[in-house]
Amino acid sequence: MASALTRRSLVASGTAAALAAPLSSSAAAAGGASGRHGGRAVVPGADVAAASGWRLLRGRRTGVISNPTGILRDARHVVDSLAEQDGLDIVGVFGPEHGFRGSAQAGESEPEFEDPRTGLTVYDAYGADARKMAELFEKAGADTLVFDIQDVGVRFYTYIWTMYQAMVAARSVGASFVVLDRPNPIGRRVDGPMLEPEFASGVGLKPLIQQHGMTVGELARYFNGELLPHEGDGGRVELKVVRVRGWKPGTPAQHTGLPWVPPSPNMPTPDTASAYAGTGWFEGTNLSEGRGTTQPFQFVGAPYLDHRYSDRLNAYGLPGVRFREGYFVPTFSKHEGKTCAGVQLLVTDPERYQAVPTAVAMLVEAHRYEGFAWRKDSGTAHPYWIDKLSGSARLRTMVDSGARPDGIAAAWREEVREFERARRPYLLYG
């Protein structure tokens, strides 16, 4: 088997890059489910609830919204644990994008099925609006919904919008909503543009800053206080957040000691999440964002780029990051089977690294190449996918007009300040 690993196959799969990956990801993966930071154990909300014997769910008909990241300190899934408990009534499971067990790729889900381990019905909730979600909750007979999914702190990662729709649906059927909180893996930093309402889509339903710097529990509180009262008939859902214990806000995932379970197939490490907050924009271009390699969102490139791309990016002297000239052959997705020239994004100082301004510079320099193009969405009022990801046409039009990276990044500075003020009452960890 080893003899089959040629240099070509290593490049094609991205394995060579994986061998050079920072040790921080490996260290995070090796940690226990209840890690330590600064001498304190970091205990996710799921473990806090389990330690109480799931007292808050007794006497309730409970539905669970989760995916493979919803694990306890013994690495068992929360659904498996709940299903084994005497005195608990678990009526169904609801799977988001990629599915409850995580077998589906981007933009896909698992169809409704009976989970072979627990015998529970798993409903497909991906893409469901609040009305459809309410139908699923009533079909299952749930009066309490539990949300336990590891988020990555970025507006266009779809799990938070599954949570939002579920909160609206729970309110409409008179159900309560419980969030088992987990740390934000990329910390407290707030950055990026605010979504404009007319650009709402599945990757951003409501106005929210791109890198929001909140946990899902804090976001649920923000949604409940700022957004749900203006949705439909108004009002809030009965909300309970089970807090993380021992977590210092702003601590990156690599430093919590908690294991990293990929929340989606192309989010293999915490380092991926750090890059994704900015390089997720490349899904809106004809460059490969590294899907089909072992380092998606850290590898960015295209057949028409060359060595000058890394040179130009390094010349900016961006804080906390360097760009290695890199070549890769995606095994699927954009430019499948073709050699792409580009960069491997290497975060050298996580505390100084700024994902969004870094990605702005990467877009500006990629735009200089003749082969560059924005990816279009057919049959929509806003045909450019980058507009949905960035929340408006502003980023695209500024790049097209030749604006400098610092000028583009400054365009949303006041939006960031306003959001920081608006989110303050909903923060749980200080």
C-alpha positions, -999 to 999 in steps of 0.1 A, spaced: 0 0 0 28 24 9 45 19 -25 14 34 -42 19 68 -26 37 86 -54 47 123 -53 19 129 -78 -7 113 -55 5 132 -25 2 165 -44 -32 156 -58 -47 147 -24 -30 175 -5 -14 150 18 20 167 16 5 198 30 -12 179 58 22 166 69 33 202 73 2 213 92 7 232 124 8 211 155 -19 231 172 -46 212 154 -31 178 164 -28 190 200 -65 200 200 -76 167 186 -56 148 212 -72 167 241 -99 153 263 -136 163 258 -132 183 290 -99 202 284 -80 227 304 -72 263 298 -52 283 323 -56 256 349 -94 255 346 -113 227 330 -133 238 299 -166 219 301 -191 223 272 -228 228 280 -237 193 270 -214 179 297 -228 203 323 -264 192 315 -254 155 315 -237 159 349 -271 169 363 -287 138 349 -303 159 322 -327 173 348 -338 201 326 -353 177 301 -372 154 325 -409 154 320 -405 169 285 -409 155 250 -375 164 236 -363 168 200 -326 173 194 -310 194 166 -274 181 163 -247 167 141 -215 148 148 -200 176 170 -226 171 197 -204 148 219 -198 143 256 -165 140 274 -165 102 268 -169 109 231 -205 95 230 -230 116 211 -255 134 232 -284 117 214 -269 83 222 -266 93 258 -301 108 260 -317 77 244 -301 55 271 -315 75 300 -345 62 320 -371 88 325 -364 108 293 -386 110 263 -366 117 232 -391 120 203 -368 127 174 -336 141 159 -333 169 134 -303 170 111 -288 202 95 -267 206 64 -244 175 60 -268 155 81 -271 143 117 -243 117 113 -223 140 89 -223 119 58 -233 145 33 -212 171 14 -217 209 12 -252 219 2 -265 184 9 -282 166 37 -293 131 49 -329 122 40 -353 111 68 -342 78 83 -344 57 114 -312 59 134 -299 23 137 -282 29 171 -311 46 189 -341 37 168 -351 74 167 -364 90 136 -340 115 122 -357 143 102 -341 163 74 -341 199 86 -316 213 62 -331 242 42 -364 240 61 -380 274 68 -397 280 101 -431 268 88 -416 235 76 -396 232 108 -427 237 129 -444 209 109 -415 186 117 -416 195 154 -453 188 156 -449 155 136 -424 144 162 -445 156 191 -417 178 206 -424 204 233 -387 211 239 -360 215 213 -323 210 222 -296 225 200 -261 212 202 -238 219 172 -203 233 171 -203 265 152 -173 282 137 -182 319 143 -190 330 108 -223 343 94 -223 322 62 -218 289 81 -254 276 79 -259 260 113 -268 292 131 -296 298 106 -309 263 112 -310 274 149 -327 306 140 -355 289 120 -358 263 148 -363 291 174 -390 307 153 -406 274 147 -405 265 184 -421 298 193 -449 291 168 -457 257 183 -453 268 219 -422 247 225 -392 257 247 -357 260 232 -325 248 249 -289 255 237 -261 234 249 -233 259 244 -198 254 231 -168 278 227 -165 299 196 -134 283 180 -121 316 165 -125 338 195 -142 371 203 -130 392 173 -158 410 154 -151 419 118 -165 421 83 -195 436 67 -231 435 80 -256 416 58 -281 438 41 -317 424 43 -322 423 5 -293 399 2 -307 374 26 -302 337 17 -295 303 32 -260 316 40 -273 346 59 -310 350 67 -308 382 88 -285 412 94 -254 399 112 -217 408 111 -197 383 91 -173 373 120 -196 378 150 -174 367 179 -202 349 198 -210 314 209 -242 298 196 -257 303 231 -250 340 229 -263 342 194 -295 325 204 -299 352 231 -292 379 205 -317 364 180 -343 361 208 -338 397 219 -331 415 186 -346 395 157 -374 372 168 -396 401 180 -396 414 144 -403 379 128 -438 369 119 -462 375 148 -434 387 170 -425 376 205 -397 355 219 -392 318 224 -387 304 259 -350 301 259 -325 283 281 -287 284 275 -266 258 293 -233 277 296 -198 264 290 -178 262 322 -141 274 325 -139 290 291 -122 323 288 -138 344 260 -115 348 230 -96 316 236 -91 299 202 -101 262 200 -65 251 198 -60 263 234 -91 249 251 -78 213 252 -112 201 238 -112 176 209 -121 189 175 -149 170 157 -152 184 122 -186 202 121 -186 197 83 -165 176 59 -144 206 48 -138 219 83 -112 194 94 -93 215 120 -96 246 141 -70 262 118 -95 257 89 -121 276 109 -97 305 115 -90 308 78 -126 302 67 -138 334 84 -122 352 54 -113 327 27 -149 314 27 -154 343 3 -135 323 -24 -166 301 -28 -179 332 -46 -151 332 -72 -137 308 -98 -107 301 -77 -105 268 -58 -110 274 -20 -91 241 -15 -120 217 -15 -107 184 -26 -75 188 -6 -67 181 30 -65 218 38 -97 234 25 -98 272 29 -61 273 37 -52 264 1 -65 289 -24 -56 289 -61 -65 284 -97 -48 271 -129 -43 308 -140 -24 320 -109 14 319 -106 42 325 -81 37 362 -81 4 358 -61 23 347 -29 49 373 -35 24 401 -37 4 389 -7 35 387 15 45 422 4 15 436 23 31 424 56 -4 414 70 -3 407 107 -1 371 119 0 354 85 24 343 58 16 329 23 35 299 10 36 295 -27 16 263 -32 4 239 -59 -24 214 -56 -48 193 -76 -83 192 -62 -98 157 -61 -134 172 -64 -152 206 -67 -137 235 -87 -108 226 -110 -111 189 -102 -80 171 -115 -62 202 -126 -30 217 -112 -38 249 -94 -11 275 -85 -18 296 -54 -10 299 -18 -12 280 15 -23 304 42 -1 299 73 -13 316 105 19 325 124 3 345 152 -34 337 160 -38 367 183 -27 392 155 -42 374 126 -72 391 110 -91 367 87 -113 393 70 -87 419 60 -64 391 49 -91 377 26 -97 412 12 -61 414 1 -63 379 -13 -93 389 -34 -77 421 -46 -46 404 -58 -64 375 -74 -86 400 -93 -55 413 -110 -52 381 -130 -70 379 -164 -86 346 -156 -104 358 -125 -142 358 -124 -170 360 -98 -191 329 -95 -227 335 -106 -260 321 -93 -285 316 -120 -322 326 -116 -318 349 -86 -323 386 -80 -287 389 -69 -268 367 -93 -233 369 -77 -226 343 -49 -200 366 -34 -228 392 -27 -247 365 -6 -215 356 12 -204 391 20 -239 404 26 -242 430 -2 -227 441 -35 -202 464 -18 -172 440 -16 -175 429 -52 -180 464 -66 -151 478 -46 -128 451 -57 -139 456 -93 -133 493 -91 -97 488 -81 -100 499 -44 -71 492 -21 -75 464 5 -73 489 34 -100 511 19 -123 481 14 -118 468 50 -124 503 64 -159 504 47 -176 484 74 -157 497 104 -188 516 118 -210 486 112 -186 466 134 -187 491 162 -225 493 161 -227 455 162 -203 453 192 -226 476 211 -258 457 201 -244 423 211 -231 434 245 -263 427 266 -264 391 252 -228 380 260 -224 353 287 -187 351 291 -166 380 303 
